[in-house]
Amino acid sequence: MKIMEEEVKTLKKLLKEANAKCKDLEMKNLRLSKEIEVLRKEKGYTSNPNEMSEDMLKSEMIKHMIAYQKFPAERRRVEEEKRQEALKTLTPMFKKAMILEKEEGKIPEAIKAHEACIQFGQEHKEVLMSGDYEKSILRIVILYRKDNQLNKEIAFINKILKTRKTHQKSLYSSDLYYDLECRLQKVEKMLERKK
């Protein structure tokens, strides 16, 4: 029982010391806060813009204007980095498709490889430009023509032309749509002559 009373006394003493330290820390914190507030006022800084000095307002405005001007350049830099990362994957894919087409003469495999390029481009269209993967569309059209698969060429061209929007941004560039329309007319004439 006596041991318990001594432990309680020790705990009460420790609690008083802890409370005293807390009060001391609170006083120091309050004193530091007041010192910071005085320093900020001397320099013209206040949390309320209405209480800022004219020089301080000008300084704040200049800081914000500089930051605002830097933002678009930084955003463009980040977007270009993302594009370059995507191109690190797309470029070898396109090269592989061209090797299949030109060096190995494997037209069906080359078409599948070019389709994979288009799919990759669509999945990463927020960072890639349409011109980065549109060349695969033209290569597929050419390969169908080389392989004398005119019906597949027509079907593929029509599928791409359906993605054109009138009032919104289209999936691909207007140059590509124009090229495909011209190719469609030619291939339809070729198909008529065969009949």
HELIX and SHEET records of a PDB file:
HELIX    1   1 LYS A    2  LYS A   43  1                                  42    
HELIX    2   2 PRO A   49  GLU A   51  5                                   3    
HELIX    3   3 GLU A   54  MET A   98  1                                  45    
HELIX    4   4 ILE A   99  GLU A  103  3                                   5    
HELIX    5   5 ILE A  107  GLU A  123  1                                  17    
HELIX    6   6 SER A  130  LYS A  146  1                                  17    
HELIX    7   7 LEU A  150  LEU A  161  1                                  12    
HELIX    8   8 SER A  174  LYS A  194  1                                  21    
END                                                                             
